[in-house]
Amino acid sequence: MARTRLREARPEGEATFYKKTYPAGYQHDVWPDHIERVKASADLIERYIAPIKTAADLSCGDGALLNMISRHLDLAFFGDLNGAPASAFASCRAACTESVMSGPLPDTLAYLPSAPVDLFILSETIEHVDDPDALLRAIGAHARYLFLSTPVSETADVGNAEHYWGWSQVDVRDMLQANGWTPLELSILAPESTRHLGPLAYTFQLWMAVRA
């Protein structure tokens, strides 16, 4: 499967759309497969955690993934399109936390410090972005390692109004390499909680990469 454009950019803008979609903020534990995915994502990151002391998630949602690895961190940066919730900071076990101004990626990368963070988390985000290649290139100036997750080979008939893109594992590998990242590991997750949905269930691809 080649990379597939699922829909065109929203005329009302991303912040307005997501404010309407999640008026009380995104909560990962509303969906059983999201619970499985976040845990599997943390497990993958922790296999590479030794050199990682600073991390940023600027599309953090409720902050669950960054918080799952936060006990290893000296500094954690939280941000999101419409702002990171207070609960994300309350649950963090990093030595220090910082809030990044709300706004879309890649714009909010400008609010990170000049020295690159050790890890940038891009969890279920890149499929929501109009120009994913530009985002991956921009992150390369701000991070040494990248965690990325996204559904495998999503098609338009799934009907997810939030997603702009669907891509295979090969597509994502090629996109990472073309934009300055060397893939280190790919893990495929088919959540147990949604197997009964058959072809409508998401399978997720979880990647760790290092800046080339």
C-alpha positions as CSV (number, residue, x, y, z in Angstrom):
1,M,0.0,0.0,0.0
2,A,1.3,3.5,-0.9
3,R,0.8,6.4,1.4
4,T,-2.9,7.5,1.2
5,R,-4.3,10.9,1.6
6,L,-7.6,10.4,3.5
7,R,-9.1,13.9,3.4
8,E,-8.1,17.5,2.7
9,A,-7.2,20.1,5.3
10,R,-10.0,21.5,7.5
11,P,-11.0,25.0,6.7
12,E,-11.9,25.8,10.3
13,G,-8.4,24.9,11.5
14,E,-7.1,22.1,13.8
15,A,-7.5,23.9,17.1
16,T,-11.2,24.6,16.5
17,F,-11.9,21.1,15.3
18,Y,-10.3,19.4,18.3
19,K,-11.8,21.8,20.8
20,K,-15.2,20.7,19.5
21,T,-14.2,17.0,19.3
22,Y,-12.8,16.9,22.8
23,P,-14.4,19.7,24.8
24,A,-13.2,18.2,28.1
25,G,-9.9,17.2,26.6
26,Y,-8.7,13.9,25.2
27,Q,-8.6,10.9,27.6
28,H,-6.8,7.8,26.4
29,D,-8.6,5.5,28.8
30,V,-12.0,6.0,27.0
31,W,-10.9,3.5,24.4
32,P,-9.6,0.0,25.4
33,D,-7.3,-0.2,22.4
34,H,-5.7,3.2,23.3
35,I,-4.9,1.8,26.8
36,E,-3.1,-1.2,25.2
37,R,-1.3,1.1,22.7
38,V,0.0,3.5,25.3
39,K,1.3,0.7,27.5
40,A,3.0,-1.0,24.5
41,S,4.5,2.4,23.5
42,A,6.0,2.9,26.9
43,D,7.4,-0.7,26.8
44,L,9.1,0.0,23.5
45,I,10.6,3.4,24.7
46,E,11.9,1.8,27.9
47,R,14.1,-0.6,25.8
48,Y,16.0,2.5,24.7
49,I,15.7,4.6,27.9
50,A,19.3,4.5,29.2
51,P,20.5,7.6,27.4
52,I,17.2,9.4,27.7
53,K,16.9,12.0,30.4
54,T,14.9,14.7,28.7
55,A,11.7,14.2,26.7
56,A,9.0,16.2,25.0
57,D,5.5,15.4,24.0
58,L,3.9,18.4,22.3
59,S,0.7,16.5,21.3
60,C,0.5,14.9,24.7
61,G,-3.3,14.5,25.0
62,D,-3.8,13.5,28.7
63,G,0.0,13.0,29.1
64,A,-0.3,9.3,29.8
65,L,2.6,8.1,27.6
66,L,5.1,10.6,28.8
67,N,4.1,10.0,32.4
68,M,4.6,6.2,32.0
69,I,8.3,6.8,31.3
70,S,8.7,9.9,33.5
71,R,10.4,8.1,36.4
72,H,13.5,7.9,34.2
73,L,13.6,11.6,33.3
74,D,15.2,14.6,34.7
75,L,13.0,16.9,32.6
76,A,9.7,16.5,30.8
77,F,8.1,19.0,28.4
78,F,4.3,18.8,28.0
79,G,2.3,20.6,25.3
80,D,-0.8,20.1,23.1
81,L,-2.7,21.8,20.4
82,N,-5.2,23.3,22.9
83,G,-2.9,23.1,26.0
84,A,-1.7,20.3,28.2
85,P,-4.0,19.5,31.1
86,A,-3.0,20.1,34.7
87,S,-3.5,16.4,35.4
88,A,-0.6,15.6,33.1
89,F,1.8,17.5,35.3
90,A,0.3,16.2,38.5
91,S,1.0,12.6,37.4
92,C,4.5,13.2,36.2
93,R,7.4,11.6,38.1
94,A,10.2,13.5,36.3
95,A,12.5,15.6,38.4
96,C,11.2,18.7,36.6
97,T,8.4,19.5,34.3
98,E,7.8,22.4,31.9
99,S,4.7,23.5,30.0
100,V,5.0,24.4,26.4
101,M,2.7,27.0,24.9
102,S,-0.4,25.6,23.2
103,G,-0.5,25.5,19.4
104,P,0.0,23.2,16.5
105,L,3.1,21.2,15.5
106,P,5.6,22.1,14.2
107,D,5.1,25.7,15.4
108,T,5.4,24.8,19.1
109,L,8.9,23.2,18.6
110,A,10.2,26.8,18.8
111,Y,9.3,26.8,22.5
112,L,11.7,24.0,23.3
113,P,15.2,24.9,24.5
114,S,18.0,25.3,22.0
115,A,19.7,22.1,23.1
116,P,17.9,19.1,21.7
117,V,15.9,16.9,24.0
118,D,16.9,13.3,24.2
119,L,13.5,12.0,23.1
120,F,10.5,13.5,21.1
121,I,7.2,11.6,21.4
122,L,5.0,11.7,18.3
123,S,2.2,9.3,19.4
124,E,-0.8,9.0,17.2
125,T,-0.1,12.5,15.8
126,I,1.5,12.3,12.4
127,E,-1.7,11.0,10.7
128,H,-3.4,14.2,12.0
129,V,-0.9,16.5,10.3
130,D,-1.3,18.1,6.9
131,D,2.5,18.0,6.1
132,P,4.0,15.1,7.9
133,D,7.4,15.3,6.1
134,A,7.9,18.9,7.2
135,L,7.1,17.9,10.8
136,L,9.6,15.1,10.8
137,R,12.3,17.3,9.4
138,A,11.6,20.0,12.0
139,I,11.7,17.6,14.9
140,G,15.2,16.5,13.8
141,A,16.5,19.9,14.9
142,H,15.1,19.5,18.4
143,A,15.6,15.8,19.4
144,R,18.1,12.9,19.3
145,Y,15.6,10.1,19.4
146,L,12.0,9.8,18.1
147,F,9.1,7.6,19.1
148,L,6.4,7.5,16.5
149,S,3.2,5.5,16.4
150,T,0.4,5.5,13.8
151,P,-2.2,3.1,12.5
152,V,-1.2,0.6,9.9
153,S,-2.6,1.0,6.4
154,E,-5.7,3.0,7.4
155,T,-8.1,3.6,4.5
156,A,-10.9,6.1,4.0
157,D,-13.6,3.6,4.7
158,V,-12.6,3.5,8.3
159,G,-14.2,6.9,8.5
160,N,-12.0,8.6,11.1
161,A,-12.6,12.3,10.6
162,E,-9.5,13.2,12.5
163,H,-6.9,11.5,10.2
164,Y,-5.4,12.9,7.1
165,W,-3.1,10.0,6.2
166,G,-2.9,6.2,6.1
167,W,0.4,4.4,5.4
168,S,2.0,1.0,5.6
169,Q,5.1,0.1,7.6
170,V,7.2,0.5,4.4
171,D,5.7,4.0,3.9
172,V,6.6,5.1,7.4
173,R,10.1,3.6,7.3
174,D,10.8,5.4,4.0
175,M,9.3,8.6,5.3
176,L,11.5,8.5,8.4
177,Q,14.6,7.8,6.4
178,A,13.8,10.6,3.8
179,N,13.4,13.1,6.6
180,G,16.6,12.5,8.6
181,W,15.8,9.6,10.9
182,T,17.3,6.1,11.1
183,P,14.7,3.5,12.3
184,L,15.9,1.4,15.2
185,E,12.9,-0.8,15.9
186,L,9.4,-1.4,14.7
187,S,6.8,-3.1,16.9
188,I,3.3,-4.0,15.6
189,L,0.4,-4.0,18.0
190,A,-3.0,-5.6,17.2
191,P,-5.0,-4.8,20.4
192,E,-6.8,-7.7,22.0
193,S,-9.7,-5.5,23.0
194,T,-10.8,-4.7,19.4
195,R,-10.1,-8.0,17.6
196,H,-13.9,-8.6,17.5
197,L,-14.2,-5.5,15.1
198,G,-12.4,-7.4,12.3
199,P,-11.3,-5.1,9.5
200,L,-12.5,-2.0,11.3
201,A,-10.0,-2.6,14.2
202,Y,-6.8,-0.6,14.2
203,T,-3.5,-2.2,14.1
204,F,-0.7,0.1,15.3
205,Q,2.9,0.5,14.2
206,L,5.2,1.7,16.9
207,W,8.7,3.0,15.9
208,M,11.8,4.0,17.7
209,A,14.3,6.1,15.5
210,V,17.5,8.1,16.0
211,R,18.5,11.2,14.2
212,A,20.6,10.3,11.2
